[in-house]
Amino acid sequence: PGGIAGGRWSFGNICSMPSVQGLGEGVGYSVVQGSMLVSGLWGVYFYHEVTKRKKRLKWLASAVLTVSGILLLSYEHRQG
């Protein structure tokens, strides 16, 4: 399992390079870092790593802030 996970991680990093080149560094890196939201969702809802309601709400607030930042950067990219 560890080797498979490492292979997928490497594949994801390789695929992120063209996205950063195509979208630019500001937007591309933000979108790539948005992958942390996906892993966070897995941890919170599938693996139940965060069980207290207050901590889940804090995670949700940080996720909303992250998505808002990504959307604002993508809007700036279109206008600039």
N, C-alpha and C positions, 0 to 999 in steps of 0.2 A: 504493500500500500504506500509506503514512503517514497519508493521510486516512481510510482505512477503519479503521485501528487507532485513530486519534484519535476517530472517531465511536463505535466500540465502547466505548472508555474512557469517553467522556461518557455513553453510555447506561448503562453500569454504575454510574457515580456517581449518575445520576438515580434508578436503581432502588434504590440503597443508602439513599436518604433515607427511604422508607417503612419499610424494615426497621429502621432505627435508631429511628424513631418508634414502631413497633409493639413492638419488643423492649426498648426502653430504651437509654440511652446505653452503659452498661457492657457489655451483651451484644451490642447491635447493632454497635457499632464493632469489637468483637473479632471477630465473624463476618465483617464486611466486610474487616478486615485479614487474615483467613484466606485471602483471595484471593491473597495473596503466596505462599502455599504452592502454589497451582495454577501460578502463573507460575514458581516455583522448580522444580517437578517438570518442567515443559516444558524449562527451561534445563538441568537436570541429565541427564534421561533422553532427551529428543528431540534437543536441539541439542548435547549432550555438552560443555557449557561447563565442567563440573568433571570432570576426568579422574582425579585422584589419589584413591586409596581413602580416605586419611585425611581429606581435605577432604569427601568424600561422607559419611563417617560423622559428621563435625561438622555437616553440613547436616541429616542425618537426626536427630541428637540435638536440634538446635534446632527442627526440625519437630515432633518428639514433644512437646517442652516447650510449643510454641505450641498444639498441639491439646489438650494437657492443660489449659492455662489457659482455652481456650475452653469446654471441657466443664465445668470447675469453675465458671466464670461462669454458664453456662446452668443448672447445678444450683442455684446461689444464686438465680437469677431465679425459678425455680419455687417455691422455699421462701419467698422474701421476699414 
